[in-house]
Amino acid sequence: MIINFVTIFPEFVESFINFGLVNKAIKKNIIQFNILSLRDFSDDNQRRVDDKPYGGGSGMLLRYEPIKKAIDSVGEGAYNIYLSPQGRKIKIQTINRFINMSEITLICGRYEGVDQRLIDNHIDEEVSIGDYVISGGELAAMVLLEALVRRIPGVPEDIDSILNESFEDGLLEHPHFSRPETIDDISVPKVLLNGNHEEIRRWRRKMSLGMTFMKRPDLLKNVKLTKEDDKLLKEYIEEHKNK
Ligand SMILES: C[S@@+](CC[C@H](N)C(=O)[O-])C[C@H]1O[C@@H](n2cnc3c(N)ncnc32)[C@H](O)[C@@H]1O
């Protein structure tokens, strides 16, 4: 997969790709990563890429032309994604769609954003990390990149642990515990210590259903619960009703 990154802060992105699974994916040649410094595509003597918006008002705008040139420089066929608070919120389904693409270009806005003509004519999709505004698209694109890379087979050591995580089956993941067995008089749930895999599986499923019910009941509307799930969720509610 080829991932292109259009930014006015290439150094910011360069430091990020030296760490974690993104770095591993690059080293294993599973992704090819190209950082396109927007200023390299400016025809201005001072390499400026922004200008004042028509109609007045505060703030500057990233100009159409440098971004268009950057997009064109990677050739045809890339899917152009603009990180924007006005885009659709990124969900696991968005990530699953993007990992099947052979080439994507992530376009990071700054200031007031980018010229609308660019969005209308050259952007395939606008995506958002949430209903709030940050100062630039770089962090948003990195969020997308991390979510994407960890789901590409061959990148994480253990894809199974990733496929058990929250949202994969529409639910939140069950809680985890590690050593010591007791700390500050708080013990690990006994069921996790008895080595009975079937009991552990049931407990984890019950907790996954219960935590989703407590924290994100909206998710349950989109999950088809089995008879066992219904029973486990009732058990969870019963066990926690006085807590
Ligand atoms: C200050 S914001 C511009 C906000 C724009 N004027 C508006 O009100 O819709 C500058 C850039 O940050 C990025 N950005 C800000 N918030 C974002 C979000 N929630 N998701 C994705 N990108 C975001 C976008 O690339 C945007 O062009």
The ligand as a Tripos MOL2 file, in Angstrom:
@<TRIPOS>MOLECULE
LIG
   27    29     1     0     0
SMALL
NO_CHARGES

@<TRIPOS>ATOM
      1 C1         -8.3520   25.1780   12.1850 C.3       1 LIG1
      2 S1         -8.8210   23.8600   11.1360 S.3       1 LIG1
      3 C2         -9.9460   24.6520   10.0180 C.3       1 LIG1
      4 C3        -11.3670   24.5850   10.4850 C.3       1 LIG1
      5 C4        -12.3610   25.1960    9.5030 C.3       1 LIG1
      6 N1        -12.1680   26.6040    9.3730 N.3       1 LIG1
      7 C5        -13.7670   24.9200    9.9820 C.2       1 LIG1
      8 O1        -14.2540   25.6540   10.8350 O.co2     1 LIG1
      9 O2        -14.3910   23.9270    9.5400 O.co2     1 LIG1
     10 C6         -7.3880   23.6060   10.1680 C.3       1 LIG1
     11 C7         -7.2230   22.1870    9.6360 C.3       1 LIG1
     12 O3         -7.1270   21.2780   10.7090 O.3       1 LIG1
     13 C8         -7.6280   20.0150   10.3020 C.3       1 LIG1
     14 N2         -8.6630   19.6020   11.2890 N.ar      1 LIG1
     15 C9         -9.1640   20.3700   12.2790 C.ar      1 LIG1
     16 N3        -10.0600   19.7050   13.0090 N.ar      1 LIG1
     17 C10       -10.1380   18.4590   12.4730 C.ar      1 LIG1
     18 C11       -10.9140   17.2930   12.7640 C.ar      1 LIG1
     19 N4        -11.7850   17.2800   13.7510 N.pl3     1 LIG1
     20 N5        -10.7190   16.2050   11.9880 N.ar      1 LIG1
     21 C12        -9.8380   16.2020   10.9830 C.ar      1 LIG1
     22 N6         -9.0870   17.2710   10.6430 N.ar      1 LIG1
     23 C13        -9.2290   18.3920   11.3730 C.ar      1 LIG1
     24 C14        -8.1800   20.1780    8.8900 C.3       1 LIG1
     25 O4         -7.2390   19.6670    7.9790 O.3       1 LIG1
     26 C15        -8.3470   21.6640    8.7670 C.3       1 LIG1
     27 O5         -8.2140   22.1160    7.4420 O.3       1 LIG1
@<TRIPOS>BOND
     1     1     2 1
     2     2     3 1
     3     2    10 1
     4     3     4 1
     5     4     5 1
     6     5     6 1
     7     5     7 1
     8     7     8 2
     9     7     9 1
    10    10    11 1
    11    11    12 1
    12    11    26 1
    13    12    13 1
    14    13    14 1
    15    13    24 1
    16    14    15 ar
    17    14    23 ar
    18    15    16 ar
    19    16    17 ar
    20    17    18 ar
    21    17    23 ar
    22    18    19 1
    23    18    20 ar
    24    20    21 ar
    25    21    22 ar
    26    22    23 ar
    27    24    25 1
    28    24    26 1
    29    26    27 1
@<TRIPOS>SUBSTRUCTURE
     1 LIG1         1 GROUP 0 **** ****
